[in-house]
Amino acid sequence: MNIKIYGADWCPDCVNAKNFLKSKGVEFEYIIITDNKEAISFVEKINNGKRIIPTLVVDGETHTNPGINGLMKILENKA
């Protein structure tokens, strides 16, 4: 499973998503968008011009701020 999280360290939902995946032993790439124009552009493109974080890309599928319940469903569907 290939997971990228676009987020920021000041964002509690981003921290929760990272901690949840770590607790499940799931590897992921964390991309901080704060000063990253390319990442900001990607997040805005996915979210109709809005900077909604965390935005996740899981095996090519995007998920905007899925929350812990959403993450559990994503992991179940990929298992």
mmCIF file of the N, C-alpha and C atoms, coordinates in Angstrom:
data_MODEL
# 
_entry.id   MODEL 
# 
loop_
_atom_site.group_PDB 
_atom_site.id 
_atom_site.type_symbol 
_atom_site.label_atom_id 
_atom_site.label_alt_id 
_atom_site.label_comp_id 
_atom_site.label_asym_id 
_atom_site.label_entity_id 
_atom_site.label_seq_id 
_atom_site.pdbx_PDB_ins_code 
_atom_site.Cartn_x 
_atom_site.Cartn_y 
_atom_site.Cartn_z 
_atom_site.occupancy 
_atom_site.B_iso_or_equiv 
_atom_site.pdbx_formal_charge 
_atom_site.auth_seq_id 
_atom_site.auth_comp_id 
_atom_site.auth_asym_id 
_atom_site.auth_atom_id 
_atom_site.pdbx_PDB_model_num 
ATOM 1   N N  . MET A 1 1  ? 0.852   -1.181 0.000  1.00 0.00 ? 1  MET A N  1 
ATOM 2   C CA . MET A 1 1  ? 0.000   0.000  0.000  1.00 0.00 ? 1  MET A CA 1 
ATOM 3   C C  . MET A 1 1  ? 0.896   1.241  0.000  1.00 0.00 ? 1  MET A C  1 
ATOM 4   N N  . ASN A 1 2  ? 0.604   2.161  -0.891 1.00 0.00 ? 2  ASN A N  1 
ATOM 5   C CA . ASN A 1 2  ? 1.377   3.391  -1.002 1.00 0.00 ? 2  ASN A CA 1 
ATOM 6   C C  . ASN A 1 2  ? 0.522   4.542  -0.466 1.00 0.00 ? 2  ASN A C  1 
ATOM 7   N N  . ILE A 1 3  ? 0.963   5.145  0.640  1.00 0.00 ? 3  ILE A N  1 
ATOM 8   C CA . ILE A 1 3  ? 0.196   6.218  1.278  1.00 0.00 ? 3  ILE A CA 1 
ATOM 9   C C  . ILE A 1 3  ? 1.038   7.478  1.368  1.00 0.00 ? 3  ILE A C  1 
ATOM 10  N N  . LYS A 1 4  ? 0.462   8.593  0.927  1.00 0.00 ? 4  LYS A N  1 
ATOM 11  C CA . LYS A 1 4  ? 1.067   9.904  1.121  1.00 0.00 ? 4  LYS A CA 1 
ATOM 12  C C  . LYS A 1 4  ? 0.071   10.755 1.896  1.00 0.00 ? 4  LYS A C  1 
ATOM 13  N N  . ILE A 1 5  ? 0.567   11.432 2.911  1.00 0.00 ? 5  ILE A N  1 
ATOM 14  C CA . ILE A 1 5  ? -0.261  12.359 3.675  1.00 0.00 ? 5  ILE A CA 1 
ATOM 15  C C  . ILE A 1 5  ? 0.272   13.765 3.413  1.00 0.00 ? 5  ILE A C  1 
ATOM 16  N N  . TYR A 1 6  ? -0.589  14.623 2.909  1.00 0.00 ? 6  TYR A N  1 
ATOM 17  C CA . TYR A 1 6  ? -0.253  16.037 2.746  1.00 0.00 ? 6  TYR A CA 1 
ATOM 18  C C  . TYR A 1 6  ? -0.848  16.761 3.943  1.00 0.00 ? 6  TYR A C  1 
ATOM 19  N N  . GLY A 1 7  ? 0.012   17.409 4.722  1.00 0.00 ? 7  GLY A N  1 
ATOM 20  C CA . GLY A 1 7  ? -0.485  18.050 5.929  1.00 0.00 ? 7  GLY A CA 1 
ATOM 21  C C  . GLY A 1 7  ? 0.485   19.084 6.473  1.00 0.00 ? 7  GLY A C  1 
ATOM 22  N N  . ALA A 1 8  ? 0.267   19.421 7.745  1.00 0.00 ? 8  ALA A N  1 
ATOM 23  C CA . ALA A 1 8  ? 1.119   20.382 8.449  1.00 0.00 ? 8  ALA A CA 1 
ATOM 24  C C  . ALA A 1 8  ? 1.165   19.990 9.921  1.00 0.00 ? 8  ALA A C  1 
ATOM 25  N N  . ASP A 1 9  ? 2.305   20.257 10.554 1.00 0.00 ? 9  ASP A N  1 
ATOM 26  C CA . ASP A 1 9  ? 2.476   19.840 11.949 1.00 0.00 ? 9  ASP A CA 1 
ATOM 27  C C  . ASP A 1 9  ? 1.593   20.611 12.922 1.00 0.00 ? 9  ASP A C  1 
ATOM 28  N N  . TRP A 1 10 ? 1.057   21.760 12.509 1.00 0.00 ? 10 TRP A N  1 
ATOM 29  C CA . TRP A 1 10 ? 0.175   22.535 13.389 1.00 0.00 ? 10 TRP A CA 1 
ATOM 30  C C  . TRP A 1 10 ? -1.285  22.035 13.296 1.00 0.00 ? 10 TRP A C  1 
ATOM 31  N N  . CYS A 1 11 ? -1.534  21.098 12.403 1.00 0.00 ? 11 CYS A N  1 
ATOM 32  C CA . CYS A 1 11 ? -2.893  20.607 12.141 1.00 0.00 ? 11 CYS A CA 1 
ATOM 33  C C  . CYS A 1 11 ? -3.182  19.366 12.991 1.00 0.00 ? 11 CYS A C  1 
ATOM 34  N N  . PRO A 1 12 ? -4.114  19.466 13.962 1.00 0.00 ? 12 PRO A N  1 
ATOM 35  C CA . PRO A 1 12 ? -4.390  18.312 14.826 1.00 0.00 ? 12 PRO A CA 1 
ATOM 36  C C  . PRO A 1 12 ? -4.897  17.091 14.058 1.00 0.00 ? 12 PRO A C  1 
ATOM 37  N N  . ASP A 1 13 ? -5.685  17.291 13.006 1.00 0.00 ? 13 ASP A N  1 
ATOM 38  C CA . ASP A 1 13 ? -6.176  16.147 12.227 1.00 0.00 ? 13 ASP A CA 1 
ATOM 39  C C  . ASP A 1 13 ? -5.024  15.433 11.521 1.00 0.00 ? 13 ASP A C  1 
ATOM 40  N N  . CYS A 1 14 ? -4.024  16.195 11.091 1.00 0.00 ? 14 CYS A N  1 
ATOM 41  C CA . CYS A 1 14 ? -2.849  15.605 10.440 1.00 0.00 ? 14 CYS A CA 1 
ATOM 42  C C  . CYS A 1 14 ? -2.051  14.773 11.446 1.00 0.00 ? 14 CYS A C  1 
ATOM 43  N N  . VAL A 1 15 ? -1.844  15.337 12.621 1.00 0.00 ? 15 VAL A N  1 
ATOM 44  C CA . VAL A 1 15 ? -1.106  14.630 13.678 1.00 0.00 ? 15 VAL A CA 1 
ATOM 45  C C  . VAL A 1 15 ? -1.850  13.350 14.059 1.00 0.00 ? 15 VAL A C  1 
ATOM 46  N N  . ASN A 1 16 ? -3.167  13.427 14.181 1.00 0.00 ? 16 ASN A N  1 
ATOM 47  C CA . ASN A 1 16 ? -3.968  12.237 14.513 1.00 0.00 ? 16 ASN A CA 1 
ATOM 48  C C  . ASN A 1 16 ? -3.844  11.167 13.436 1.00 0.00 ? 16 ASN A C  1 
ATOM 49  N N  . ALA A 1 17 ? -3.901  11.571 12.169 1.00 0.00 ? 17 ALA A N  1 
ATOM 50  C CA . ALA A 1 17 ? -3.781  10.609 11.065 1.00 0.00 ? 17 ALA A CA 1 
ATOM 51  C C  . ALA A 1 17 ? -2.410  9.932  11.102 1.00 0.00 ? 17 ALA A C  1 
ATOM 52  N N  . LYS A 1 18 ? -1.342  10.719 11.296 1.00 0.00 ? 18 LYS A N  1 
ATOM 53  C CA . LYS A 1 18 ? 0.010   10.159 11.368 1.00 0.00 ? 18 LYS A CA 1 
ATOM 54  C C  . LYS A 1 18 ? 0.129   9.178  12.530 1.00 0.00 ? 18 LYS A C  1 
ATOM 55  N N  . ASN A 1 19 ? -0.361  9.591  13.702 1.00 0.00 ? 19 ASN A N  1 
ATOM 56  C CA . ASN A 1 19 ? -0.254  8.736  14.883 1.00 0.00 ? 19 ASN A CA 1 
ATOM 57  C C  . ASN A 1 19 ? -1.050  7.449  14.720 1.00 0.00 ? 19 ASN A C  1 
ATOM 58  N N  . PHE A 1 20 ? -2.225  7.539  14.102 1.00 0.00 ? 20 PHE A N  1 
ATOM 59  C CA . PHE A 1 20 ? -3.050  6.351  13.887 1.00 0.00 ? 20 PHE A CA 1 
ATOM 60  C C  . PHE A 1 20 ? -2.328  5.362  12.973 1.00 0.00 ? 20 PHE A C  1 
ATOM 61  N N  . LEU A 1 21 ? -1.808  5.849  11.856 1.00 0.00 ? 21 LEU A N  1 
ATOM 62  C CA . LEU A 1 21 ? -1.120  4.950  10.926 1.00 0.00 ? 21 LEU A CA 1 
ATOM 63  C C  . LEU A 1 21 ? 0.129   4.344  11.561 1.00 0.00 ? 21 LEU A C  1 
ATOM 64  N N  . LYS A 1 22 ? 0.867   5.152  12.322 1.00 0.00 ? 22 LYS A N  1 
ATOM 65  C CA . LYS A 1 22 ? 2.046   4.631  13.025 1.00 0.00 ? 22 LYS A CA 1 
ATOM 66  C C  . LYS A 1 22 ? 1.643   3.533  13.999 1.00 0.00 ? 22 LYS A C  1 
ATOM 67  N N  . SER A 1 23 ? 0.537   3.738  14.714 1.00 0.00 ? 23 SER A N  1 
ATOM 68  C CA . SER A 1 23 ? 0.090   2.755  15.710 1.00 0.00 ? 23 SER A CA 1 
ATOM 69  C C  . SER A 1 23 ? -0.309  1.430  15.059 1.00 0.00 ? 23 SER A C  1 
ATOM 70  N N  . LYS A 1 24 ? -0.694  1.492  13.787 1.00 0.00 ? 24 LYS A N  1 
ATOM 71  C CA . LYS A 1 24 ? -1.075  0.285  13.042 1.00 0.00 ? 24 LYS A CA 1 
ATOM 72  C C  . LYS A 1 24 ? 0.110   -0.316 12.292 1.00 0.00 ? 24 LYS A C  1 
ATOM 73  N N  . GLY A 1 25 ? 1.278   0.330  12.402 1.00 0.00 ? 25 GLY A N  1 
ATOM 74  C CA . GLY A 1 25 ? 2.464   -0.159 11.715 1.00 0.00 ? 25 GLY A CA 1 
ATOM 75  C C  . GLY A 1 25 ? 2.411   0.041  10.209 1.00 0.00 ? 25 GLY A C  1 
ATOM 76  N N  . VAL A 1 26 ? 1.628   1.026  9.769  1.00 0.00 ? 26 VAL A N  1 
ATOM 77  C CA . VAL A 1 26 ? 1.468   1.298  8.343  1.00 0.00 ? 26 VAL A CA 1 
ATOM 78  C C  . VAL A 1 26 ? 2.487   2.358  7.914  1.00 0.00 ? 26 VAL A C  1 
ATOM 79  N N  . GLU A 1 27 ? 3.251   2.047  6.877  1.00 0.00 ? 27 GLU A N  1 
ATOM 80  C CA . GLU A 1 27 ? 4.231   3.002  6.371  1.00 0.00 ? 27 GLU A CA 1 
ATOM 81  C C  . GLU A 1 27 ? 3.533   4.041  5.502  1.00 0.00 ? 27 GLU A C  1 
ATOM 82  N N  . PHE A 1 28 ? 4.047   5.269  5.557  1.00 0.00 ? 28 PHE A N  1 
ATOM 83  C CA . PHE A 1 28 ? 3.480   6.346  4.753  1.00 0.00 ? 28 PHE A CA 1 
ATOM 84  C C  . PHE A 1 28 ? 4.532   7.420  4.557  1.00 0.00 ? 28 PHE A C  1 
ATOM 85  N N  . GLU A 1 29 ? 4.296   8.246  3.548  1.00 0.00 ? 29 GLU A N  1 
ATOM 86  C CA . GLU A 1 29 ? 5.146   9.409  3.315  1.00 0.00 ? 29 GLU A CA 1 
ATOM 87  C C  . GLU A 1 29 ? 4.367   10.625 3.788  1.00 0.00 ? 29 GLU A C  1 
ATOM 88  N N  . TYR A 1 30 ? 5.013   11.461 4.601  1.00 0.00 ? 30 TYR A N  1 
ATOM 89  C CA . TYR A 1 30 ? 4.364   12.666 5.124  1.00 0.00 ? 30 TYR A CA 1 
ATOM 90  C C  . TYR A 1 30 ? 4.946   13.882 4.430  1.00 0.00 ? 30 TYR A C  1 
ATOM 91  N N  . ILE A 1 31 ? 4.097   14.639 3.762  1.00 0.00 ? 31 ILE A N  1 
ATOM 92  C CA . ILE A 1 31 ? 4.534   15.799 3.005  1.00 0.00 ? 31 ILE A CA 1 
ATOM 93  C C  . ILE A 1 31 ? 3.967   17.058 3.655  1.00 0.00 ? 31 ILE A C  1 
ATOM 94  N N  . ILE A 1 32 ? 4.851   17.873 4.214  1.00 0.00 ? 32 ILE A N  1 
ATOM 95  C CA . ILE A 1 32 ? 4.432   19.112 4.867  1.00 0.00 ? 32 ILE A CA 1 
ATOM 96  C C  . ILE A 1 32 ? 4.203   20.158 3.778  1.00 0.00 ? 32 ILE A C  1 
ATOM 97  N N  . ILE A 1 33 ? 3.000   20.721 3.735  1.00 0.00 ? 33 ILE A N  1 
ATOM 98  C CA . ILE A 1 33 ? 2.661   21.642 2.652  1.00 0.00 ? 33 ILE A CA 1 
ATOM 99  C C  . ILE A 1 33 ? 2.984   23.101 2.979  1.00 0.00 ? 33 ILE A C  1 
ATOM 100 N N  . THR A 1 34 ? 3.334   23.405 4.213  1.00 0.00 ? 34 THR A N  1 
ATOM 101 C CA . THR A 1 34 ? 3.468   24.784 4.681  1.00 0.00 ? 34 THR A CA 1 
ATOM 102 C C  . THR A 1 34 ? 4.251   25.682 3.726  1.00 0.00 ? 34 THR A C  1 
ATOM 103 N N  . ASP A 1 35 ? 5.465   25.302 3.364  1.00 0.00 ? 35 ASP A N  1 
ATOM 104 C CA . ASP A 1 35 ? 6.294   26.122 2.470  1.00 0.00 ? 35 ASP A CA 1 
ATOM 105 C C  . ASP A 1 35 ? 6.601   25.391 1.166  1.00 0.00 ? 35 ASP A C  1 
ATOM 106 N N  . ASN A 1 36 ? 5.718   24.469 0.777  1.00 0.00 ? 36 ASN A N  1 
ATOM 107 C CA . ASN A 1 36 ? 5.951   23.628 -0.390 1.00 0.00 ? 36 ASN A CA 1 
ATOM 108 C C  . ASN A 1 36 ? 4.918   23.979 -1.466 1.00 0.00 ? 36 ASN A C  1 
ATOM 109 N N  . LYS A 1 37 ? 5.306   24.845 -2.402 1.00 0.00 ? 37 LYS A N  1 
ATOM 110 C CA . LYS A 1 37 ? 4.354   25.334 -3.411 1.00 0.00 ? 37 LYS A CA 1 
ATOM 111 C C  . LYS A 1 37 ? 3.756   24.201 -4.243 1.00 0.00 ? 37 LYS A C  1 
ATOM 112 N N  . GLU A 1 38 ? 4.581   23.218 -4.577 1.00 0.00 ? 38 GLU A N  1 
ATOM 113 C CA . GLU A 1 38 ? 4.100   22.082 -5.369 1.00 0.00 ? 38 GLU A CA 1 
ATOM 114 C C  . GLU A 1 38 ? 3.034   21.301 -4.599 1.00 0.00 ? 38 GLU A C  1 
ATOM 115 N N  . ALA A 1 39 ? 3.275   21.042 -3.311 1.00 0.00 ? 39 ALA A N  1 
ATOM 116 C CA . ALA A 1 39 ? 2.310   20.302 -2.491 1.00 0.00 ? 39 ALA A CA 1 
ATOM 117 C C  . ALA A 1 39 ? 1.033   21.118 -2.285 1.00 0.00 ? 39 ALA A C  1 
ATOM 118 N N  . ILE A 1 40 ? 1.172   22.423 -2.051 1.00 0.00 ? 40 ILE A N  1 
ATOM 119 C CA . ILE A 1 40 ? -0.006  23.285 -1.887 1.00 0.00 ? 40 ILE A CA 1 
ATOM 120 C C  . ILE A 1 40 ? -0.843  23.244 -3.163 1.00 0.00 ? 40 ILE A C  1 
ATOM 121 N N  . SER A 1 41 ? -0.204  23.344 -4.293 1.00 0.00 ? 41 SER A N  1 
ATOM 122 C CA . SER A 1 41 ? -0.902  23.319 -5.578 1.00 0.00 ? 41 SER A CA 1 
ATOM 123 C C  . SER A 1 41 ? -1.651  22.004 -5.759 1.00 0.00 ? 41 SER A C  1 
ATOM 124 N N  . PHE A 1 42 ? -1.012  20.894 -5.398 1.00 0.00 ? 42 PHE A N  1 
ATOM 125 C CA . PHE A 1 42 ? -1.654  19.578 -5.513 1.00 0.00 ? 42 PHE A CA 1 
ATOM 126 C C  . PHE A 1 42 ? -2.892  19.496 -4.619 1.00 0.00 ? 42 PHE A C  1 
ATOM 127 N N  . VAL A 1 43 ? -2.748  19.905 -3.357 1.00 0.00 ? 43 VAL A N  1 
ATOM 128 C CA . VAL A 1 43 ? -3.872  19.848 -2.414 1.00 0.00 ? 43 VAL A CA 1 
ATOM 129 C C  . VAL A 1 43 ? -5.022  20.731 -2.901 1.00 0.00 ? 43 VAL A C  1 
ATOM 130 N N  . GLU A 1 44 ? -4.709  21.913 -3.383 1.00 0.00 ? 44 GLU A N  1 
ATOM 131 C CA . GLU A 1 44 ? -5.759  22.810 -3.888 1.00 0.00 ? 44 GLU A CA 1 
ATOM 132 C C  . GLU A 1 44 ? -6.442  22.224 -5.122 1.00 0.00 ? 44 GLU A C  1 
ATOM 133 N N  . LYS A 1 45 ? -5.670  21.574 -5.987 1.00 0.00 ? 45 LYS A N  1 
ATOM 134 C CA . LYS A 1 45 ? -6.236  20.964 -7.194 1.00 0.00 ? 45 LYS A CA 1 
ATOM 135 C C  . LYS A 1 45 ? -7.218  19.845 -6.819 1.00 0.00 ? 45 LYS A C  1 
ATOM 136 N N  . ILE A 1 46 ? -6.843  19.026 -5.873 1.00 0.00 ? 46 ILE A N  1 
ATOM 137 C CA . ILE A 1 46 ? -7.684  17.905 -5.434 1.00 0.00 ? 46 ILE A CA 1 
ATOM 138 C C  . ILE A 1 46 ? -8.962  18.409 -4.764 1.00 0.00 ? 46 ILE A C  1 
ATOM 139 N N  . ASN A 1 47 ? -8.848  19.521 -4.030 1.00 0.00 ? 47 ASN A N  1 
ATOM 140 C CA . ASN A 1 47 ? -9.948  20.010 -3.186 1.00 0.00 ? 47 ASN A CA 1 
ATOM 141 C C  . ASN A 1 47 ? -10.615 21.278 -3.721 1.00 0.00 ? 47 ASN A C  1 
ATOM 142 N N  . ASN A 1 48 ? -10.727 21.372 -5.033 1.00 0.00 ? 48 ASN A N  1 
ATOM 143 C CA . ASN A 1 48 ? -11.438 22.486 -5.673 1.00 0.00 ? 48 ASN A CA 1 
ATOM 144 C C  . ASN A 1 48 ? -10.954 23.857 -5.198 1.00 0.00 ? 48 ASN A C  1 
ATOM 145 N N  . GLY A 1 49 ? -9.637  24.030 -5.133 1.00 0.00 ? 49 GLY A N  1 
ATOM 146 C CA . GLY A 1 49 ? -9.062  25.318 -4.778 1.00 0.00 ? 49 GLY A CA 1 
ATOM 147 C C  . GLY A 1 49 ? -8.873  25.556 -3.296 1.00 0.00 ? 49 GLY A C  1 
ATOM 148 N N  . LYS A 1 50 ? -9.274  24.599 -2.473 1.00 0.00 ? 50 LYS A N  1 
ATOM 149 C CA . LYS A 1 50 ? -9.153  24.770 -1.017 1.00 0.00 ? 50 LYS A CA 1 
ATOM 150 C C  . LYS A 1 50 ? -7.964  23.978 -0.485 1.00 0.00 ? 50 LYS A C  1 
ATOM 151 N N  . ARG A 1 51 ? -7.352  24.513 0.573  1.00 0.00 ? 51 ARG A N  1 
ATOM 152 C CA . ARG A 1 51 ? -6.240  23.825 1.238  1.00 0.00 ? 51 ARG A CA 1 
ATOM 153 C C  . ARG A 1 51 ? -6.788  23.015 2.404  1.00 0.00 ? 51 ARG A C  1 
ATOM 154 N N  . ILE A 1 52 ? -7.367  21.885 2.087  1.00 0.00 ? 52 ILE A N  1 
ATOM 155 C CA . ILE A 1 52 ? -7.936  21.026 3.128  1.00 0.00 ? 52 ILE A CA 1 
ATOM 156 C C  . ILE A 1 52 ? -6.907  19.950 3.461  1.00 0.00 ? 52 ILE A C  1 
ATOM 157 N N  . ILE A 1 53 ? -6.536  19.905 4.742  1.00 0.00 ? 53 ILE A N  1 
ATOM 158 C CA . ILE A 1 53 ? -5.574  18.900 5.190  1.00 0.00 ? 53 ILE A CA 1 
ATOM 159 C C  . ILE A 1 53 ? -6.122  18.177 6.410  1.00 0.00 ? 53 ILE A C  1 
ATOM 160 N N  . PRO A 1 54 ? -5.761  16.943 6.613  1.00 0.00 ? 54 PRO A N  1 
ATOM 161 C CA . PRO A 1 54 ? -4.897  16.173 5.743  1.00 0.00 ? 54 PRO A CA 1 
ATOM 162 C C  . PRO A 1 54 ? -5.617  15.722 4.464  1.00 0.00 ? 54 PRO A C  1 
ATOM 163 N N  . THR A 1 55 ? -4.868  15.736 3.391  1.00 0.00 ? 55 THR A N  1 
ATOM 164 C CA . THR A 1 55 ? -5.306  15.118 2.143  1.00 0.00 ? 55 THR A CA 1 
ATOM 165 C C  . THR A 1 55 ? -4.411  13.911 1.951  1.00 0.00 ? 55 THR A C  1 
ATOM 166 N N  . LEU A 1 56 ? -5.015  12.748 1.771  1.00 0.00 ? 56 LEU A N  1 
ATOM 167 C CA . LEU A 1 56 ? -4.254  11.514 1.623  1.00 0.00 ? 56 LEU A CA 1 
ATOM 168 C C  . LEU A 1 56 ? -4.396  10.977 0.207  1.00 0.00 ? 56 LEU A C  1 
ATOM 169 N N  . VAL A 1 57 ? -3.323  10.379 -0.268 1.00 0.00 ? 57 VAL A N  1 
ATOM 170 C CA . VAL A 1 57 ? -3.362  9.640  -1.524 1.00 0.00 ? 57 VAL A CA 1 
ATOM 171 C C  . VAL A 1 57 ? -2.981  8.207  -1.169 1.00 0.00 ? 57 VAL A C  1 
ATOM 172 N N  . VAL A 1 58 ? -3.934  7.289  -1.355 1.00 0.00 ? 58 VAL A N  1 
ATOM 173 C CA . VAL A 1 58 ? -3.722  5.886  -1.025 1.00 0.00 ? 58 VAL A CA 1 
ATOM 174 C C  . VAL A 1 58 ? -3.850  5.079  -2.315 1.00 0.00 ? 58 VAL A C  1 
ATOM 175 N N  . ASP A 1 59 ? -2.740  4.519  -2.749 1.00 0.00 ? 59 ASP A N  1 
ATOM 176 C CA . ASP A 1 59 ? -2.709  3.752  -4.002 1.00 0.00 ? 59 ASP A CA 1 
ATOM 177 C C  . ASP A 1 59 ? -3.384  4.511  -5.141 1.00 0.00 ? 59 ASP A C  1 
ATOM 178 N N  . GLY A 1 60 ? -3.106  5.814  -5.234 1.00 0.00 ? 60 GLY A N  1 
ATOM 179 C CA . GLY A 1 60 ? -3.619  6.628  -6.326 1.00 0.00 ? 60 GLY A CA 1 
ATOM 180 C C  . GLY A 1 60 ? -4.993  7.231  -6.094 1.00 0.00 ? 60 GLY A C  1 
ATOM 181 N N  . GLU A 1 61 ? -5.691  6.819  -5.029 1.00 0.00 ? 61 GLU A N  1 
ATOM 182 C CA . GLU A 1 61 ? -7.009  7.383  -4.703 1.00 0.00 ? 61 GLU A CA 1 
ATOM 183 C C  . GLU A 1 61 ? -6.846  8.475  -3.660 1.00 0.00 ? 61 GLU A C  1 
ATOM 184 N N  . THR A 1 62 ? -7.533  9.604  -3.864 1.00 0.00 ? 62 THR A N  1 
ATOM 185 C CA . THR A 1 62 ? -7.426  10.702 -2.905 1.00 0.00 ? 62 THR A CA 1 
ATOM 186 C C  . THR A 1 62 ? -8.543  10.641 -1.878 1.00 0.00 ? 62 THR A C  1 
ATOM 187 N N  . HIS A 1 63 ? -8.199  11.057 -0.670 1.00 0.00 ? 63 HIS A N  1 
ATOM 188 C CA . HIS A 1 63 ? -9.143  11.105 0.458  1.00 0.00 ? 63 HIS A CA 1 
ATOM 189 C C  . HIS A 1 63 ? -8.877  12.414 1.196  1.00 0.00 ? 63 HIS A C  1 
ATOM 190 N N  . THR A 1 64 ? -9.901  13.241 1.308  1.00 0.00 ? 64 THR A N  1 
ATOM 191 C CA . THR A 1 64 ? -9.762  14.531 1.971  1.00 0.00 ? 64 THR A CA 1 
ATOM 192 C C  . THR A 1 64 ? -10.237 14.427 3.410  1.00 0.00 ? 64 THR A C  1 
ATOM 193 N N  . ASN A 1 65 ? -9.315  14.649 4.339  1.00 0.00 ? 65 ASN A N  1 
ATOM 194 C CA . ASN A 1 65 ? -9.598  14.632 5.778  1.00 0.00 ? 65 ASN A CA 1 
ATOM 195 C C  . ASN A 1 65 ? -10.567 13.516 6.151  1.00 0.00 ? 65 ASN A C  1 
ATOM 196 N N  . PRO A 1 66 ? -10.150 12.248 5.965  1.00 0.00 ? 66 PRO A N  1 
ATOM 197 C CA . PRO A 1 66 ? -11.070 11.139 6.219  1.00 0.00 ? 66 PRO A CA 1 
ATOM 198 C C  . PRO A 1 66 ? -11.359 10.873 7.694  1.00 0.00 ? 66 PRO A C  1 
ATOM 199 N N  . GLY A 1 67 ? -10.545 11.418 8.605  1.00 0.00 ? 67 GLY A N  1 
ATOM 200 C CA . GLY A 1 67 ? -10.732 11.122 10.025 1.00 0.00 ? 67 GLY A CA 1 
ATOM 201 C C  . GLY A 1 67 ? -10.300 9.701  10.333 1.00 0.00 ? 67 GLY A C  1 
ATOM 202 N N  . ILE A 1 68 ? -10.324 9.352  11.606 1.00 0.00 ? 68 ILE A N  1 
ATOM 203 C CA . ILE A 1 68 ? -9.868  8.025  12.026 1.00 0.00 ? 68 ILE A CA 1 
ATOM 204 C C  . ILE A 1 68 ? -10.800 6.939  11.487 1.00 0.00 ? 68 ILE A C  1 
ATOM 205 N N  . ASN A 1 69 ? -12.110 7.152  11.554 1.00 0.00 ? 69 ASN A N  1 
ATOM 206 C CA . ASN A 1 69 ? -13.043 6.153  11.029 1.00 0.00 ? 69 ASN A CA 1 
ATOM 207 C C  . ASN A 1 69 ? -12.825 5.924  9.539  1.00 0.00 ? 69 ASN A C  1 
ATOM 208 N N  . GLY A 1 70 ? -12.611 7.001  8.803  1.00 0.00 ? 70 GLY A N  1 
ATOM 209 C CA . GLY A 1 70 ? -12.339 6.881  7.378  1.00 0.00 ? 70 GLY A CA 1 
ATOM 210 C C  . GLY A 1 70 ? -11.042 6.138  7.107  1.00 0.00 ? 70 GLY A C  1 
ATOM 211 N N  . LEU A 1 71 ? -10.025 6.427  7.914  1.00 0.00 ? 71 LEU A N  1 
ATOM 212 C CA . LEU A 1 71 ? -8.745  5.716  7.763  1.00 0.00 ? 71 LEU A CA 1 
ATOM 213 C C  . LEU A 1 71 ? -8.909  4.222  8.030  1.00 0.00 ? 71 LEU A C  1 
ATOM 214 N N  . MET A 1 72 ? -9.697  3.884  9.029  1.00 0.00 ? 72 MET A N  1 
ATOM 215 C CA . MET A 1 72 ? -9.935  2.462  9.332  1.00 0.00 ? 72 MET A CA 1 
ATOM 216 C C  . MET A 1 72 ? -10.599 1.785  8.134  1.00 0.00 ? 72 MET A C  1 
ATOM 217 N N  . LYS A 1 73 ? -11.582 2.429  7.526  1.00 0.00 ? 73 LYS A N  1 
ATOM 218 C CA . LYS A 1 73 ? -12.267 1.853  6.360  1.00 0.00 ? 73 LYS A CA 1 
ATOM 219 C C  . LYS A 1 73 ? -11.313 1.721  5.172  1.00 0.00 ? 73 LYS A C  1 
ATOM 220 N N  . ILE A 1 74 ? -10.460 2.731  4.956  1.00 0.00 ? 74 ILE A N  1 
ATOM 221 C CA . ILE A 1 74 ? -9.488  2.679  3.864  1.00 0.00 ? 74 ILE A CA 1 
ATOM 222 C C  . ILE A 1 74 ? -8.564  1.484  4.057  1.00 0.00 ? 74 ILE A C  1 
ATOM 223 N N  . LEU A 1 75 ? -8.049  1.307  5.279  1.00 0.00 ? 75 LEU A N  1 
ATOM 224 C CA . LEU A 1 75 ? -7.138  0.200  5.554  1.00 0.00 ? 75 LEU A CA 1 
ATOM 225 C C  . LEU A 1 75 ? -7.841  -1.145 5.404  1.00 0.00 ? 75 LEU A C  1 
ATOM 226 N N  . GLU A 1 76 ? -9.105  -1.227 5.845  1.00 0.00 ? 76 GLU A N  1 
ATOM 227 C CA . GLU A 1 76 ? -9.863  -2.481 5.706  1.00 0.00 ? 76 GLU A CA 1 
ATOM 228 C C  . GLU A 1 76 ? -10.043 -2.838 4.237  1.00 0.00 ? 76 GLU A C  1 
ATOM 229 N N  . ASN A 1 77 ? -10.363 -1.843 3.413  1.00 0.00 ? 77 ASN A N  1 
ATOM 230 C CA . ASN A 1 77 ? -10.600 -2.092 1.991  1.00 0.00 ? 77 ASN A CA 1 
ATOM 231 C C  . ASN A 1 77 ? -9.329  -2.475 1.246  1.00 0.00 ? 77 ASN A C  1 
ATOM 232 N N  . LYS A 1 78 ? -8.178  -2.076 1.776  1.00 0.00 ? 78 LYS A N  1 
ATOM 233 C CA . LYS A 1 78 ? -6.907  -2.369 1.111  1.00 0.00 ? 78 LYS A CA 1 
ATOM 234 C C  . LYS A 1 78 ? -6.267  -3.646 1.631  1.00 0.00 ? 78 LYS A C  1 
ATOM 235 N N  . ALA A 1 79 ? -6.802  -4.176 2.720  1.00 0.00 ? 79 ALA A N  1 
ATOM 236 C CA . ALA A 1 79 ? -6.201  -5.369 3.339  1.00 0.00 ? 79 ALA A CA 1 
ATOM 237 C C  . ALA A 1 79 ? -6.461  -6.621 2.531  1.00 0.00 ? 79 ALA A C  1 
# 
